[in-house]
Amino acid sequence: MEGEMDGKVFQTCQKSFVQVQNILDQNRLLINEINQNHESKIPDNLNRNVGLIRELNNNIRRVVDLYAHLSGSFNKSNDVSSEGDSSGRPTHKRNRPL
């Protein structure tokens, strides 16, 4: 059961990290375009930056959400794996405050 849980956690982590990397790659392109538009000082390009910056902000929110979900999944898997030893018997570990 623990190995199965580890596999699921790994898959969740891998999927989340791929999503985060894709978003960060997209953000790099957005930032480059925003910088080019800003340097051009062309009014239409500057107006376009408003939408690009909104998209960038939304992408950053998505990354934060993905990391929050990842953290929650990781914590759940640690809680499950610390509930018992390999024989399924509960262990008597004390949780120390951080």
GURO-683884 format. One record per residue (C-alpha): residue in one letter; x, y, z. Coordinates in nm, 4 decimals, always signed. Layout:
<lodos>
+-----+----------+----------+----------+
! res !       px !       py !       pz !
+-----+----------+----------+----------+
!   a !        X !        Y !        Z !
...
+-----+----------+----------+----------+
</lodos>
This chain:
<lodos>
+-----+----------+----------+----------+
! res !       px !       py !       pz !
+-----+----------+----------+----------+
!   m !  +0.0000 !  +0.0000 !  +0.0000 !
!   e !  +0.2796 !  +0.2431 !  +0.0876 !
!   g !  +0.4576 !  +0.1787 !  -0.2438 !
!   e !  +0.1327 !  +0.2425 !  -0.4265 !
!   m !  +0.0911 !  +0.5689 !  -0.2357 !
!   d !  +0.4497 !  +0.6696 !  -0.3161 !
!   g !  +0.3811 !  +0.6035 !  -0.6848 !
!   k !  +0.0707 !  +0.8214 !  -0.6789 !
!   v !  +0.2560 !  +1.0988 !  -0.4987 !
!   f !  +0.5374 !  +1.0784 !  -0.7519 !
!   q !  +0.2912 !  +1.0959 !  -1.0425 !
!   t !  +0.1147 !  +1.3938 !  -0.8850 !
!   c !  +0.4470 !  +1.5699 !  -0.8275 !
!   q !  +0.5691 !  +1.4988 !  -1.1779 !
!   k !  +0.2437 !  +1.6196 !  -1.3368 !
!   s !  +0.2443 !  +1.9372 !  -1.1269 !
!   f !  +0.6079 !  +2.0163 !  -1.1996 !
!   v !  +0.5498 !  +1.9730 !  -1.5751 !
!   q !  +0.2506 !  +2.2088 !  -1.5544 !
!   v !  +0.4520 !  +2.4623 !  -1.3546 !
!   q !  +0.7423 !  +2.4465 !  -1.6006 !
!   n !  +0.5069 !  +2.4993 !  -1.8958 !
!   i !  +0.3534 !  +2.8032 !  -1.7277 !
!   l !  +0.6963 !  +2.9444 !  -1.6402 !
!   d !  +0.8091 !  +2.8976 !  -2.0019 !
!   q !  +0.4988 !  +3.0840 !  -2.1158 !
!   n !  +0.5703 !  +3.3590 !  -1.8607 !
!   r !  +0.9206 !  +3.4018 !  -2.0000 !
!   l !  +0.7726 !  +3.4641 !  -2.3455 !
!   l !  +0.5144 !  +3.7042 !  -2.2029 !
!   i !  +0.7805 !  +3.8997 !  -2.0145 !
!   n !  +0.9953 !  +3.9261 !  -2.3271 !
!   e !  +0.6984 !  +4.0577 !  -2.5268 !
!   i !  +0.6033 !  +4.3000 !  -2.2483 !
!   n !  +0.9603 !  +4.4336 !  -2.2404 !
!   q !  +0.9733 !  +4.4733 !  -2.6184 !
!   n !  +0.6378 !  +4.6545 !  -2.6188 !
!   h !  +0.7517 !  +4.8826 !  -2.3389 !
!   e !  +1.0774 !  +4.9668 !  -2.5137 !
!   s !  +0.8966 !  +5.0418 !  -2.8406 !
!   k !  +0.6846 !  +5.3132 !  -2.6729 !
!   i !  +0.4227 !  +5.2567 !  -2.9455 !
!   p !  +0.0791 !  +5.3303 !  -2.7939 !
!   d !  -0.0860 !  +5.0159 !  -2.9360 !
!   n !  +0.1956 !  +4.8006 !  -2.7968 !
!   l !  +0.1698 !  +4.9693 !  -2.4570 !
!   n !  -0.2068 !  +4.9070 !  -2.4556 !
!   r !  -0.1449 !  +4.5417 !  -2.5434 !
!   n !  +0.0787 !  +4.5164 !  -2.2354 !
!   v !  -0.2251 !  +4.5619 !  -2.0105 !
!   g !  -0.3674 !  +4.2294 !  -2.1290 !
!   l !  -0.0273 !  +4.0611 !  -2.1284 !
!   i !  +0.0372 !  +4.1678 !  -1.7687 !
!   r !  -0.3060 !  +4.0348 !  -1.6668 !
!   e !  -0.2223 !  +3.7038 !  -1.8330 !
!   l !  +0.1140 !  +3.6988 !  -1.6536 !
!   n !  -0.0565 !  +3.7633 !  -1.3180 !
!   n !  -0.3087 !  +3.4846 !  -1.3824 !
!   n !  -0.0256 !  +3.2476 !  -1.4692 !
!   i !  +0.1527 !  +3.3343 !  -1.1453 !
!   r !  -0.1684 !  +3.2574 !  -0.9534 !
!   r !  -0.1902 !  +2.9222 !  -1.1302 !
!   v !  +0.1685 !  +2.8390 !  -1.0285 !
!   v !  +0.0913 !  +2.9298 !  -0.6664 !
!   d !  -0.2219 !  +2.7110 !  -0.6780 !
!   l !  -0.0277 !  +2.4199 !  -0.8253 !
!   y !  +0.2374 !  +2.4452 !  -0.5538 !
!   a !  -0.0334 !  +2.4678 !  -0.2858 !
!   h !  -0.2019 !  +2.1554 !  -0.4250 !
!   l !  +0.1336 !  +1.9811 !  -0.4469 !
!   s !  +0.2140 !  +2.0713 !  -0.0874 !
!   g !  -0.1245 !  +1.9450 !  +0.0290 !
!   s !  -0.0813 !  +1.6165 !  -0.1579 !
!   f !  +0.2647 !  +1.5710 !  -0.0164 !
!   n !  +0.1457 !  +1.6414 !  +0.3386 !
!   k !  -0.1427 !  +1.3943 !  +0.3015 !
!   s !  +0.0948 !  +1.1241 !  +0.1812 !
!   n !  +0.3262 !  +1.1894 !  +0.4763 !
!   d !  +0.0325 !  +1.1707 !  +0.7162 !
!   v !  -0.0789 !  +0.8385 !  +0.5681 !
!   s !  +0.2719 !  +0.6913 !  +0.5637 !
!   s !  +0.3405 !  +0.7957 !  +0.9238 !
!   e !  +0.0219 !  +0.6349 !  +1.0577 !
!   g !  +0.1789 !  +0.2920 !  +1.0779 !
!   d !  +0.4915 !  +0.0896 !  +1.0223 !
!   s !  +0.5402 !  -0.1554 !  +0.7349 !
!   s !  +0.3301 !  -0.4183 !  +0.9174 !
!   g !  +0.0347 !  -0.1788 !  +0.9348 !
!   r !  +0.0664 !  -0.1383 !  +1.3109 !
!   p !  +0.0421 !  +0.2157 !  +1.4371 !
!   t !  +0.3639 !  +0.3728 !  +1.5459 !
!   h !  +0.3784 !  +0.5908 !  +1.8533 !
!   k !  +0.5644 !  +0.8866 !  +1.7117 !
!   r !  +0.5110 !  +1.2214 !  +1.8709 !
!   n !  +0.4559 !  +1.5128 !  +1.6387 !
!   r !  +0.6900 !  +1.7946 !  +1.7262 !
!   p !  +0.5782 !  +2.1506 !  +1.6626 !
!   l !  +0.7746 !  +2.3371 !  +1.3974 !
+-----+----------+----------+----------+
</lodos>
